[in-house]
Amino acid sequence: MAIELQQLKAFLLDAALVTEQQFEAAVKIARETNRNVEDVLVGEHSIKQDDLVRLKAYILGIPFINLERETINPDVLKIIPEPVASSHNIIAFKKGGKNLEVAMLDPEDLKTIEFIKKKAGLRILPRLTTSQSIKNALRQYQENLQAEFGDIIKKEAGELQNIPEGSEEDITETQKELERQAQDLPVIRIVDTLMKHAILQAASDIHIEPTEKEVLVRYRIDGILRDAMTLPLSARSGLVARIKVLSSLKLDEHRLPQDGRFKIETSEFRYSVRVSILPVLAGEKVVMRLLSENAKGYSLESLGLREKALEDVEHALRKPLGMILVTGPTGSGKTTTLYSMMEILNTPEVNISTVEDPIEYRMYRVNQTQVNPKIGLSFASGLRTLLRQDPDIIMVGEIRDNETASLAINAALTGHLVLSTLHTNSAAGAMPRLIDMKVESFLLASTLNIVIAQRLVRKLGEDKEKYFLNEAALEDLSKNCDLERITRLLREEEIIKEKQNLKDVPFYRAKSVKNDSDGYQGRVGIYEILNVTESIKELIQKNATSDQIQEAAQKEGMRLMIEDGFVKAAQGLTSLEEVLRVVTE
């Protein structure tokens, strides 16, 4: 919204919300960073956003409304479709007769107001609100959809009948019944609804687990498995049959594991779904991994790499040859980090080729090959072929065996930049692991540029509270990390002053549990960046242990993951409990 700068300044000073020095400093920062003065004032904590918006409402003569803790009637909320509400920051919150009150960030957005007026056939009364109010209302769209999904699934599941597994004599009849039920409308609706519900919740995996009395559905959200719903046992056979049909798997195979994949596509999203079916005591367990085909690469900064760690990685990416390794357990974000690196490297001057399992994101101008063990296309055979394709940069999804490790090292030796992942718990553990794979230590020392170990921690939401560590908490923390070293790091980051200690550092934790959330939203990486310097190369050639390599790297300035996590906790991005959960599990 357009309010003249001098007018805003006069009202802010008159209301004693900021000092003249604070306002002038914000103007200077806004000019230097090409930002809005209001955003700078809020970002620098000179003024609360709520106070600023109330003042703007007063200046413009528009009523102010705060919806942060309001529950809106679902029928009123749905008058404005969710895509319109989220893209234009406008929420319908109250209807009276032919009048519709809408909360907006920009009440002068006449085009949107006119559109809603025509669509709803109502007189629109704009109200000014805060971005937090908009966020709260947008969450209510999700809650209403979740309730609708639950109702649909319960209704459709009630119409299903369980199909017992047949004996050898009547197996054909059982298969025919499964085929029929897989095409039944109730089963199709349940599977479609489960998928849409999971996508809405930003789940990465769907677990369908049969028990003796019911079928449990769980979603993995931000790395944590959460109960989503329970279905009657009668839904078990139809659900599995439907998923098998979608994945082109054998309907009559109940004793052996099966793996498949399929795609789902609507006007709003496109997902590739990896399916794994495993026989368990009570039937067949299904796990579906959801991979968005609309996902865009992240910047290294947005993943959580900062300052020296970011500089080290960018320096390694500028090298024309050698190997960059990303390590960590399954689900720690290794592939996402590799894709972010490839986004940086992806220029018209280079040929980038990959061999992956699976291809998680599609990248323009990158030649991506999918591993297919059924026809003999493994990481090793795929990599061997890639080397004949004149690549400059090669990405190998994972180094799993001796042959792939040997080929990757040789590719790095012969003038290629090789990016790959490895399953180790720490950065220093990568070298002994590769040597265990029969890689010659002198070859490893001459090819390895950098090793990045990582984990993902959940980010705190906006509703968080500040607290300080006491003696008992410090004593517990000392069992997992070097507190003196962490204190030095916090001083280097200027989070605390020279004479302060950990007791003076404000940490944060989730303030309340709301909307089935536990106070966290999204994830960020914590990292361990090991530069392969001359001294590290000497240790590799001597077949040093991971502890010896880690000790040498720490002396040269490497931060451990727990230390990086401590810094991010002190910055308010996450909580100490979350860092310890991830690093010590």
Secondary structure, 3 states (H helix, E strand, C coil): CCCCHHHHHHHHHHCCCCCHHHHHHHHHHHHHHCCCHHHHHHHCCCCCHHHHHHHHHHHHCCCECCCCCCCCCHHHHCCCCHHHHHHHCEEEEEEECCEEEEEECCCCCHHHHHHHHHHHCCEEEEEECCHHHHHHHHHHHHHHHHHHHHHHHHHHHCCCCCCCCCCCCCHHHHHHHHHHHHCCHHHHHHHHHHHHHHHHCCEEEEEEEECCCEEEEEEEECCEEEEEEEEEHHHHHHHHHHHHHHCCCCCCCCCCCEEEEEEEECCCCEEEEEEEEEEECCEEEEEEEEEECCCCCCCHHHHCCCHHHHHHHHHHHCCCCEEEEEECCCCCCHHHHHHHHHHHHCCCCCCEEEEECCCCCCCCCEEEEECEHHHCECHHHHHHHHCCCCCCEEEECCCCCHHHHHHHHHHHHCCCEEEEEECCCCCCCHHHHHHHCCCCHHHHHHHEEEEEEEEEEEEECCCEEEECCCHHHHHHHCCCCCHHHHHHHHHHCCCCCCCCCHHHCCEEEECCCCCCCCCEEEEEEEEEEEECCHHHHHHHHCCCCHHHHHHHHHHCCCCCHHHHHHHHHHCCCCCHHHHHHHHHC
